[in-house]
């Protein structure tokens, strides 16, 4: 898959990197990344993946653009209020880079369609805003054997990790799953949504940009993966903290005696 002269100029700053070069840029061009959510986290992910030349980018979001989104969801504009977020995002991405193929899924990701959807992609970025969907996406990535780059944000803080629980870590144990990190699905209302608690608009821009970076690293197989590590960011203190995440042999997904064996809808409702 040869790069055109226009693409060589467009990606010149990538191509001069020894870790990327022409072969790496071709690898990005041949890759497929699915982004779940085109909101605060999804906006920078989608913008940077498009700019980087990811060949096929899927966007899954059922919502429409509203005025209150624009404080943080920088892929949308005042002119696109009322449009489907998938359509609004696709228009901006193609304006940045007409070489990418943007696939729109203007629907919810559900237990019934998750594995079929995720199986079409090389890497998944979870940019959703609720635990039910996060658990669903994480489990589906496990069953489909796809790396998941997951992040979440609060008012002034956030965290990011990569989950590859279908693989073994250097210790010989499986890599931890999302269920090793969170445990059981939290009760609804336990953690207030940003509509209730508020959020500083630049925060998801930072974490979402990091998700794009980690997805690109996974595709290029460069650097050190965040699998087995949680990176946390405190915006008010301007500090990053890292902690190790280990495999829990009692977790119900990839533990020694798993009880989550398929994508049953009741596993993701509370």
Backbone bond lengths (Angstrom), bond angles and torsions (degrees), N, CA, C in turn:
res aa  C-N    CA-C-N  psi(-1)  N-CA   C-N-CA  omega(-1)  CA-C   N-CA-C  phi
1 X - - - 1.469 - - 1.533 108.13 -
2 X 1.320 115.38 89.88 1.465 120.40 -175.17 1.532 110.93 -73.27
3 X 1.319 115.71 143.53 1.459 121.19 174.87 1.524 108.77 -82.27
4 X 1.333 116.20 138.53 1.452 120.35 176.02 1.528 109.56 -73.86
5 X 1.317 117.02 167.10 1.468 120.43 178.55 1.521 110.51 -62.16
6 X 1.329 116.89 -34.90 1.469 120.26 178.46 1.523 110.23 -67.64
7 X 1.325 117.34 -39.83 1.464 120.81 178.62 1.529 110.76 -67.91
8 X 1.319 117.56 -37.98 1.467 120.49 178.15 1.520 110.47 -60.43
9 X 1.324 116.44 -41.29 1.472 119.28 176.88 1.522 111.05 -69.19
10 X 1.330 116.52 -42.36 1.474 120.95 -178.45 1.531 110.95 -59.57
11 X 1.334 117.17 -43.08 1.460 121.21 -174.69 1.530 112.31 -101.57
12 X 1.328 116.83 22.90 1.467 120.76 -174.60 1.522 112.60 -55.97
13 X 1.337 117.65 -37.90 1.463 119.92 -177.65 1.530 111.99 -73.04
14 X 1.315 116.95 -21.76 1.458 120.65 170.82 1.521 110.54 -76.81
15 X 1.313 115.25 -46.44 1.464 120.90 -170.38 1.520 112.11 -64.68
16 X 1.329 117.29 -29.82 1.470 119.34 179.15 1.530 112.09 -77.13
17 X 1.310 118.26 -10.70 1.456 120.98 176.43 1.531 109.06 -76.24
18 X 1.321 118.90 124.98 1.467 119.96 178.88 1.528 113.22 -57.72
19 X 1.343 116.33 -31.49 1.465 120.07 -179.04 1.527 112.79 -74.79
20 X 1.318 117.26 -12.73 1.469 121.03 -179.19 1.523 109.45 -115.88
21 X 1.320 117.76 -74.62 1.455 121.50 -179.77 1.522 112.73 62.52
22 X 1.309 115.81 -172.61 1.457 120.71 178.42 1.520 113.04 -62.60
23 X 1.354 118.96 -45.44 1.464 119.74 178.52 1.524 112.86 -59.70
24 X 1.339 116.54 -40.04 1.454 119.59 179.31 1.513 112.24 -66.92
25 X 1.342 116.12 -39.63 1.456 118.91 179.02 1.527 110.70 -66.11
26 X 1.331 116.24 -36.72 1.456 119.39 174.37 1.523 111.70 -64.17
27 X 1.335 116.01 -34.99 1.461 120.52 177.34 1.524 110.64 -64.69
28 X 1.334 116.70 -41.32 1.458 120.26 175.58 1.522 111.17 -62.54
29 X 1.331 115.53 -41.37 1.467 120.74 -179.34 1.522 111.62 -63.44
30 X 1.322 116.57 -32.89 1.467 120.91 -178.47 1.521 113.08 -85.93
31 X 1.330 117.37 -6.68 1.461 121.05 -172.99 1.526 112.16 -87.76
32 X 1.348 113.13 163.37 1.461 121.26 178.78 1.525 108.87 -132.34
33 X 1.328 116.60 126.16 1.465 121.76 -179.91 1.523 108.90 -125.29
34 X 1.322 115.49 132.87 1.466 121.80 177.05 1.515 109.29 -105.34
35 X 1.333 116.48 130.43 1.462 122.11 178.17 1.525 108.27 -114.06
36 X 1.325 115.87 121.68 1.468 121.66 178.99 1.520 108.09 -94.31
37 X 1.305 116.23 102.51 1.456 121.42 -179.76 1.519 112.12 108.51
38 X 1.322 116.75 128.45 1.465 121.85 179.10 1.519 110.07 -116.97
39 X 1.343 114.99 42.29 1.458 121.05 -179.63 1.512 112.43 -104.56
40 X 1.344 116.50 -135.28 1.457 120.71 -174.39 1.513 113.90 -61.65
41 X 1.331 117.79 -46.94 1.461 121.31 176.40 1.522 111.29 -76.40
42 X 1.315 116.24 -41.82 1.458 120.17 -176.32 1.519 113.53 -63.89
43 X 1.330 117.01 -32.85 1.465 120.20 -176.72 1.526 112.50 -57.43
44 X 1.345 120.11 -55.98 1.468 118.80 179.45 1.520 113.04 -67.76
45 X 1.342 117.07 -32.88 1.470 118.57 176.39 1.517 109.82 -58.24
46 X 1.317 116.82 -51.34 1.465 121.82 -176.43 1.526 111.86 -64.10
47 X 1.327 116.80 -41.30 1.460 120.07 179.91 1.522 111.26 -63.08
48 X 1.334 116.82 -46.33 1.465 119.56 -176.71 1.525 112.34 -74.82
49 X 1.323 118.39 -32.80 1.465 119.22 175.63 1.521 110.80 -66.00
50 X 1.334 116.55 -40.82 1.465 119.97 177.61 1.523 110.26 -64.77
51 X 1.323 116.77 -45.99 1.463 120.08 -179.64 1.523 111.46 -62.75
52 X 1.343 116.77 -33.24 1.460 121.33 -178.30 1.520 113.32 -74.94
53 X 1.339 117.23 -14.27 1.449 119.92 178.70 1.513 115.04 89.60
54 X 1.355 117.40 25.57 1.461 119.69 172.83 1.534 107.31 -61.15
55 X 1.330 116.83 127.21 1.465 120.26 -170.25 1.513 114.67 -62.64
56 X 1.339 116.87 -45.40 1.465 121.69 -179.92 1.515 108.87 -130.84
57 X 1.319 115.89 125.56 1.461 121.81 -179.98 1.522 108.45 -123.80
58 X 1.323 115.78 118.19 1.455 120.63 176.51 1.517 110.52 -94.16
59 X 1.330 116.40 139.73 1.473 122.01 177.12 1.522 107.63 -121.80
60 X 1.323 116.62 122.89 1.462 121.00 177.74 1.527 109.00 -116.60
61 X 1.332 116.00 111.64 1.465 121.59 179.49 1.520 107.75 -163.42
62 X 1.315 117.48 130.84 1.464 121.19 -177.51 1.518 112.94 -95.01
63 X 1.323 118.08 -6.47 1.464 122.94 -168.40 1.532 112.02 -87.47
64 X 1.330 115.02 168.98 1.465 122.11 174.85 1.534 109.35 -113.49
65 X 1.312 115.98 160.45 1.465 121.96 -178.00 1.529 109.98 -75.97
66 X 1.327 116.02 132.35 1.465 120.68 175.11 1.530 109.36 -123.67
67 X 1.300 116.71 162.63 1.461 121.54 -176.67 1.527 111.67 -59.09
68 X 1.336 117.70 -38.53 1.463 120.70 -177.80 1.529 112.46 -69.42
69 X 1.340 118.24 -14.69 1.467 121.39 176.95 1.525 112.54 -71.04
70 X 1.326 116.54 -29.01 1.461 120.53 -165.43 1.519 114.38 -71.07
71 X 1.319 117.28 -13.66 1.466 121.36 177.69 1.523 111.73 -66.99
72 X 1.339 117.84 -19.57 1.466 120.45 -176.82 1.537 113.18 -141.40
73 X 1.321 118.60 -21.68 1.469 121.72 -174.52 1.528 108.66 -94.13
74 X 1.337 115.26 77.98 1.458 122.15 -165.07 1.526 114.55 -73.34
75 X 1.305 118.55 -2.25 1.460 120.67 176.20 1.526 110.65 -81.84
76 X 1.332 117.10 -16.51 1.461 122.47 -179.57 1.533 110.14 -102.05
77 X 1.320 116.57 159.79 1.464 121.53 -178.60 1.522 110.37 -132.08
78 X 1.325 115.41 169.54 1.462 120.06 177.53 1.524 111.06 -57.73
79 X 1.316 116.13 -35.08 1.468 120.45 -178.44 1.523 112.88 -69.10
80 X 1.339 117.77 -18.85 1.467 119.01 -177.67 1.526 112.94 -101.45
81 X 1.329 117.66 8.53 1.466 120.29 176.08 1.532 108.83 -56.67
82 X 1.331 115.49 131.77 1.461 121.36 -178.84 1.515 113.74 94.57
83 X 1.322 118.16 -17.68 1.464 121.20 177.83 1.522 110.10 -79.48
84 X 1.324 116.03 158.23 1.451 120.05 170.43 1.529 109.06 -60.14
85 X 1.312 116.84 139.16 1.465 119.43 179.82 1.529 111.74 -62.51
86 X 1.320 116.65 -34.32 1.463 119.14 178.00 1.527 110.89 -61.64
87 X 1.326 116.18 -42.86 1.465 120.32 -179.43 1.524 111.03 -68.96
88 X 1.333 116.57 -44.99 1.465 121.10 179.15 1.522 110.93 -59.78
89 X 1.338 116.27 -45.63 1.461 120.82 -179.73 1.523 111.07 -64.98
90 X 1.326 116.70 -43.13 1.469 120.54 -178.71 1.522 111.04 -60.89
91 X 1.324 116.97 -40.54 1.461 120.36 179.84 1.523 111.07 -61.98
92 X 1.325 117.23 -42.95 1.465 120.90 179.78 1.526 111.26 -67.88
93 X 1.325 116.41 -41.92 1.467 120.77 -179.33 1.525 111.58 -63.05
94 X 1.308 116.55 -42.66 1.468 120.19 -179.86 1.520 111.62 -72.52
95 X 1.333 116.53 -26.18 1.465 119.07 174.06 1.525 110.40 -68.69
96 X 1.323 116.19 -33.64 1.470 120.88 177.08 1.520 110.95 -74.68
97 X 1.343 116.29 -44.10 1.460 120.21 -175.32 1.533 110.54 -147.36
98 X 1.321 117.42 100.38 1.463 119.98 -178.82 1.525 113.89 -72.11
99 X 1.338 117.85 -4.88 1.465 121.28 -179.23 1.519 113.36 -81.86
100 X 1.342 118.14 -13.68 1.463 119.63 -176.93 1.532 110.12 -88.42
101 X 1.314 114.85 152.50 1.457 122.14 175.46 1.517 107.82 -102.17
102 X 1.327 116.71 116.05 1.465 121.50 -178.61 1.525 108.59 -104.67
103 X 1.327 115.76 122.70 1.466 121.74 179.87 1.526 107.97 -107.53
104 X 1.323 116.05 124.00 1.459 120.40 -175.62 1.535 110.91 -101.33
105 X 1.336 115.47 129.74 1.461 122.06 173.31 1.519 106.78 -120.23
106 X 1.313 116.40 92.06 1.470 121.31 -176.09 1.527 109.12 -86.22
107 X 1.322 114.40 64.51 1.465 121.06 -174.41 1.518 108.24 -156.28
108 X 1.304 115.95 166.17 1.456 120.61 172.53 1.524 109.43 -77.18
109 X 1.303 117.13 146.21 1.450 119.54 168.42 1.520 106.84 -83.12
110 X 1.304 117.05 127.96 1.461 122.88 -174.76 1.519 109.62 -125.29
111 X 1.323 115.36 167.30 1.463 120.19 178.34 1.529 110.90 -57.58
112 X 1.329 116.45 -33.46 1.461 120.73 -175.61 1.529 113.23 -74.47
113 X 1.337 118.02 -26.14 1.470 119.07 -175.53 1.524 113.63 -116.42
114 X 1.335 117.75 -2.93 1.466 120.73 -169.68 1.530 112.90 -63.83
115 X 1.329 117.87 -49.40 1.464 119.66 -175.78 1.524 110.88 -67.17
116 X 1.326 116.99 -41.83 1.464 120.00 178.66 1.527 111.02 -60.36
117 X 1.320 116.81 -41.08 1.463 121.46 -179.73 1.528 110.73 -69.69
118 X 1.309 117.06 -50.54 1.461 121.88 -175.41 1.520 112.06 -66.34
119 X 1.310 117.77 -33.37 1.469 121.41 -177.48 1.522 113.19 -62.59
120 X 1.317 117.50 -18.18 1.464 120.84 -178.95 1.528 112.96 -80.89
121 X 1.344 117.30 -6.29 1.467 121.08 -171.33 1.525 111.37 -120.18
122 X 1.331 115.31 160.67 1.464 121.99 -179.61 1.522 112.52 -88.06
123 X 1.326 116.64 -35.69 1.462 123.13 -178.36 1.526 107.63 -140.56
124 X 1.330 116.14 146.00 1.467 121.17 177.53 1.525 108.39 -120.16
125 X 1.327 116.51 135.31 1.465 122.83 173.01 1.519 108.06 -111.78
126 X 1.320 116.43 118.64 1.460 121.17 178.08 1.519 109.05 -89.94
127 X 1.325 116.12 112.19 1.465 122.22 179.85 1.523 110.03 -124.14
128 X 1.325 116.00 31.22 1.461 119.40 -178.03 1.530 110.22 -83.53
129 X 1.319 116.27 -179.29 1.469 119.85 -173.30 1.519 113.29 -127.06
130 X 1.345 117.74 22.06 1.464 118.84 178.45 1.526 110.36 -149.62
131 X 1.325 115.95 151.61 1.462 121.08 -174.53 1.522 112.74 -68.82
132 X 1.313 118.09 -34.83 1.462 119.87 -178.81 1.527 110.74 -58.32
133 X 1.333 115.82 -45.57 1.464 119.46 179.80 1.524 110.85 -70.73
134 X 1.326 117.79 -36.99 1.470 119.61 179.23 1.525 111.30 -61.29
135 X 1.335 116.84 -44.51 1.459 119.77 178.26 1.526 110.66 -63.60
136 X 1.321 116.34 -43.65 1.459 121.17 -179.45 1.531 110.82 -60.02
137 X 1.329 116.60 -48.88 1.463 121.23 -178.34 1.524 110.44 -64.64
138 X 1.331 117.30 -42.29 1.457 120.75 -178.96 1.528 111.20 -63.50
139 X 1.325 117.01 -43.07 1.463 120.02 178.91 1.527 111.05 -65.61
140 X 1.329 116.27 -42.61 1.468 119.92 -179.83 1.523 111.25 -63.30
141 X 1.332 117.30 -38.15 1.469 120.31 177.11 1.526 110.91 -64.60
142 X 1.324 116.53 -35.45 1.464 120.03 177.12 1.522 110.19 -64.14
143 X 1.318 116.89 -49.73 1.463 120.25 -178.05 1.534 111.79 -66.49
144 X 1.335 116.43 -33.39 1.468 120.48 179.52 1.526 112.52 -86.33
145 X 1.346 116.44 -5.73 1.471 122.33 -179.50 1.533 111.89 57.77
146 X 1.332 114.86 52.97 1.460 122.35 178.33 1.532 109.93 -122.41
147 X 1.333 118.28 136.82 1.464 120.01 177.28 1.524 111.04 -66.57
148 X 1.325 114.91 139.30 1.464 122.14 -178.56 1.524 109.29 -118.86
149 X 1.319 116.11 123.92 1.461 121.87 173.32 1.523 106.52 -102.75
150 X 1.314 116.26 112.89 1.463 121.43 -171.24 1.520 110.67 -120.53
151 X 1.315 116.26 138.77 1.467 121.13 176.28 1.519 109.14 -141.98
152 X 1.313 114.98 159.63 1.463 121.48 175.48 1.521 108.03 -149.51
153 X 1.321 116.15 151.71 1.459 120.98 -178.72 1.526 110.69 -131.77
154 X 1.332 114.31 150.02 1.460 121.32 173.05 1.513 108.91 -112.18
155 X 1.308 116.99 -147.68 1.459 120.15 -178.31 1.525 112.10 -67.89
156 X 1.351 115.46 -48.27 1.463 120.89 -177.46 1.530 112.11 -134.68
157 X 1.322 117.52 14.50 1.456 119.36 -177.74 1.526 110.37 -145.22
158 X 1.311 114.77 168.11 1.456 119.63 179.45 1.511 110.66 -165.41
159 X 1.349 115.51 172.39 1.451 119.81 176.36 1.523 109.46 -146.57
160 X 1.323 114.42 159.09 1.457 121.26 -177.76 1.522 108.90 -144.28
161 X 1.326 116.15 144.26 1.454 121.74 173.87 1.521 108.43 -154.78
162 X 1.327 114.82 166.93 1.464 121.93 173.50 1.522 107.26 -117.52
163 X 1.323 115.93 135.56 1.466 120.83 -176.58 1.531 109.78 -117.18
164 X 1.348 114.13 123.75 1.464 121.20 176.70 1.533 108.47 -136.34
165 X 1.333 117.39 59.55 1.471 120.59 -172.55 1.526 114.38 -71.08
166 X 1.303 117.72 -7.86 1.471 122.10 176.84 1.527 111.32 -82.91
167 X 1.348 117.31 -4.83 1.462 122.64 179.19 1.522 110.65 -112.27
168 X 1.324 116.00 160.74 1.462 121.62 175.72 1.532 109.99 -90.35
169 X 1.323 115.96 141.07 1.457 121.69 175.61 1.522 109.20 -81.75
170 X 1.340 118.55 169.53 1.467 120.16 177.96 1.526 113.71 -56.62
171 X 1.338 117.74 -24.48 1.466 121.17 179.26 1.516 112.80 -73.00
172 X 1.329 116.81 -15.11 1.456 121.05 -176.46 1.510 113.31 100.15
173 X 1.329 117.66 -17.19 1.460 122.01 174.84 1.525 109.27 -82.62
174 X 1.315 117.73 160.84 1.467 118.72 173.94 1.532 110.62 -63.62
175 X 1.325 116.13 152.94 1.450 118.96 169.18 1.536 108.73 -63.40
176 X 1.323 118.41 149.44 1.466 120.27 -179.87 1.522 111.87 -66.47
177 X 1.305 114.80 150.14 1.459 121.98 175.57 1.525 110.01 -96.51
178 X 1.324 116.44 171.15 1.468 120.21 175.74 1.528 110.36 -60.19
179 X 1.331 116.18 -31.99 1.464 120.16 179.12 1.532 111.61 -70.32
180 X 1.332 117.62 -24.94 1.471 120.21 173.41 1.526 110.11 -68.06
181 X 1.310 116.01 -30.60 1.469 121.48 -178.19 1.522 111.81 -80.46
182 X 1.325 117.59 -49.53 1.460 121.82 -171.94 1.528 112.51 -94.57
183 X 1.321 116.96 -31.54 1.457 120.01 -173.90 1.511 110.38 88.67
184 X 1.332 117.17 -132.50 1.460 120.89 179.72 1.520 111.01 -80.29
185 X 1.306 116.28 158.19 1.460 122.57 176.86 1.526 109.47 -60.08
186 X 1.344 118.42 118.81 1.469 120.21 -178.32 1.528 111.70 -63.84
187 X 1.316 115.14 151.18 1.460 120.23 176.82 1.528 110.02 -64.99
188 X 1.315 116.05 144.83 1.464 120.14 176.81 1.521 110.70 -58.87
189 X 1.340 115.94 137.69 1.445 121.13 178.55 1.512 114.75 87.97
190 X 1.341 116.76 -8.25 1.462 119.18 -179.38 1.525 111.01 -66.50
191 X 1.351 115.79 -37.32 1.457 121.40 176.47 1.525 108.08 -115.70
192 X 1.324 119.01 115.07 1.462 121.12 -175.89 1.526 112.30 -65.78
193 X 1.319 116.52 142.70 1.462 121.91 177.13 1.525 109.48 -72.09
194 X 1.338 115.70 165.37 1.472 118.89 -176.47 1.526 111.55 -65.71
195 X 1.342 117.68 -22.53 1.463 119.89 176.33 1.520 110.97 -62.19
196 X 1.342 116.18 -30.32 1.463 121.19 -179.16 1.527 111.74 -94.77
197 X 1.324 116.75 -43.36 1.461 120.61 -172.72 1.522 112.85 -90.55
198 X 1.341 117.65 -25.10 1.452 121.82 -175.26 1.518 111.83 85.94
199 X 1.317 115.78 162.98 1.461 121.04 177.95 1.521 108.83 -159.14
200 X 1.320 116.31 139.33 1.458 120.46 176.28 1.529 108.65 -74.89
201 X 1.323 116.29 127.10 1.460 120.98 -168.10 1.509 116.06 -59.44
202 X 1.321 118.81 -33.19 1.466 120.90 -177.14 1.525 112.73 -74.77
203 X 1.341 117.20 -20.00 1.462 120.71 -174.94 1.533 113.55 -59.69
204 X 1.348 119.62 -52.73 1.465 117.86 178.26 1.527 112.99 -63.52
205 X 1.330 116.94 -22.83 1.460 119.30 174.94 1.512 111.81 -63.15
206 X 1.346 116.30 -38.11 1.461 120.91 179.46 1.525 110.62 -69.41
207 X 1.331 117.34 -50.57 1.463 120.71 -177.21 1.525 111.49 -68.99
208 X 1.338 116.89 -38.15 1.455 119.56 178.44 1.521 112.40 -65.34
209 X 1.332 116.52 -39.10 1.465 120.17 176.12 1.526 110.58 -62.43
210 X 1.327 116.38 -37.21 1.459 120.03 177.40 1.529 111.09 -67.32
211 X 1.320 117.16 -35.59 1.464 119.71 176.53 1.528 110.98 -62.44
212 X 1.330 116.12 -43.31 1.463 119.58 177.33 1.519 110.34 -59.80
213 X 1.334 116.77 -42.32 1.462 121.41 179.41 1.521 111.05 -61.33
214 X 1.330 117.03 -45.95 1.462 120.16 -178.55 1.526 111.46 -67.20
215 X 1.334 117.74 -35.81 1.462 120.27 176.81 1.524 110.62 -64.03
216 X 1.324 116.84 -42.65 1.468 121.18 178.93 1.525 110.29 -64.49
217 X 1.332 117.20 -40.56 1.466 120.86 177.19 1.525 111.02 -61.29
218 X 1.326 117.33 -41.05 1.461 120.45 179.37 1.528 111.07 -62.93
219 X 1.322 116.18 -40.91 1.471 120.17 179.96 1.525 111.15 -66.81
220 X 1.322 115.78 -44.59 1.468 120.37 -177.51 1.524 112.69 -81.34
221 X 1.335 116.56 -12.74 1.469 121.85 -177.56 1.528 111.06 56.67
222 X 1.332 114.85 50.35 1.462 121.02 178.91 1.524 109.41 -121.83
223 X 1.328 115.98 159.15 1.451 120.82 176.54 1.515 112.92 67.46
224 X 1.308 116.11 -161.32 1.463 123.24 -179.09 1.522 109.55 -110.72
225 X 1.310 115.80 125.61 1.455 121.09 179.72 1.528 110.76 -67.97
226 X 1.318 116.20 153.99 1.463 121.50 173.92 1.525 112.31 -83.28
227 X 1.322 118.15 3.48 1.467 120.55 177.30 1.523 109.24 -59.59
228 X 1.325 116.48 126.75 1.457 121.19 -178.62 1.512 114.00 86.33
229 X 1.323 116.64 4.31 1.468 120.68 179.27 1.528 109.42 -135.76
230 X 1.311 116.28 146.56 1.465 122.70 172.39 1.525 107.65 -115.60
231 X 1.315 116.85 124.78 1.465 121.83 176.87 1.522 107.88 -106.02
232 X 1.314 115.72 122.02 1.465 121.59 -176.91 1.522 110.03 -112.94
233 X 1.327 115.91 145.03 1.463 121.65 -178.03 1.510 109.82 -127.18
234 X 1.318 116.30 127.48 1.461 123.06 175.08 1.526 106.81 -108.92
235 X 1.320 116.76 107.66 1.463 120.58 -175.12 1.531 112.05 -69.36
236 X 1.331 118.09 -35.10 1.455 120.29 -177.72 1.531 111.51 -69.46
237 X 1.326 116.55 -34.25 1.465 120.17 177.17 1.525 112.20 -90.77
238 X 1.331 117.01 -9.49 1.470 122.21 -175.72 1.527 110.73 54.22
239 X 1.350 115.09 49.39 1.460 120.39 -178.06 1.517 111.36 -135.37
240 X 1.339 114.72 145.57 1.451 122.21 171.52 1.528 108.58 -105.16
241 X 1.324 115.81 142.90 1.458 122.03 175.44 1.528 107.44 -129.23
242 X 1.325 115.87 141.82 1.460 119.61 178.78 1.517 109.42 -123.95
243 X 1.326 115.41 139.45 1.452 120.06 174.77 1.519 109.20 -135.46
244 X 1.307 115.53 150.72 1.453 120.69 179.20 1.519 109.36 -81.01
245 X 1.314 116.22 139.63 1.457 122.05 175.55 1.520 107.74 -114.07
246 X 1.313 117.26 122.93 1.459 120.89 -176.86 1.525 111.23 -109.48
247 X 1.300 114.05 158.56 1.462 121.55 177.94 1.521 110.48 -67.48
248 X 1.320 116.27 131.01 1.458 122.18 175.96 1.527 108.35 -99.11
249 X 1.331 118.43 109.56 1.467 119.85 -177.36 1.519 113.98 -63.12
250 X 1.348 116.72 -13.63 1.465 120.31 178.57 1.523 112.68 -95.92
251 X 1.332 118.02 0.90 1.465 118.25 -178.48 1.527 109.35 -68.73
252 X 1.335 117.57 146.46 1.470 120.50 -171.19 1.523 115.71 -78.40
253 X 1.342 117.78 -4.68 1.466 119.09 -177.15 1.525 111.79 -98.17
254 X 1.326 117.78 -61.26 1.469 120.49 -179.18 1.520 111.84 -120.06
255 X 1.338 115.48 28.47 1.462 120.82 176.56 1.517 111.53 -79.95
256 X 1.309 115.58 -172.47 1.469 120.06 -177.29 1.526 112.34 -70.88
257 X 1.324 115.94 -29.86 1.471 120.32 179.44 1.530 108.85 -130.35
258 X 1.327 117.12 72.73 1.476 119.71 -173.97 1.524 112.79 -64.93
259 X 1.321 115.18 142.09 1.466 121.30 176.06 1.523 111.74 -113.63
260 X 1.339 117.45 -17.47 1.465 121.35 174.10 1.526 106.51 -92.02
261 X 1.312 115.42 99.17 1.463 120.95 -172.17 1.519 113.54 -106.92
262 X 1.314 116.61 -11.46 1.456 120.74 179.92 1.520 108.84 -158.25
263 X 1.330 115.78 -179.02 1.467 121.48 -175.95 1.524 110.91 -94.39
264 X 1.331 116.41 63.72 1.468 120.15 176.82 1.528 109.42 -77.04
265 X 1.304 115.90 134.51 1.463 120.83 -175.05 1.520 112.55 -59.03
266 X 1.331 117.10 -32.73 1.466 119.80 -177.77 1.528 112.58 -66.82
267 X 1.335 117.48 -16.78 1.464 120.01 177.22 1.526 112.79 -69.94
268 X 1.338 116.75 -14.01 1.467 120.48 -171.65 1.524 111.76 -125.22
269 X 1.328 116.26 26.80 1.461 121.53 177.55 1.521 108.90 -127.40
270 X 1.338 114.29 143.40 1.465 118.79 173.29 1.528 108.69 -153.33
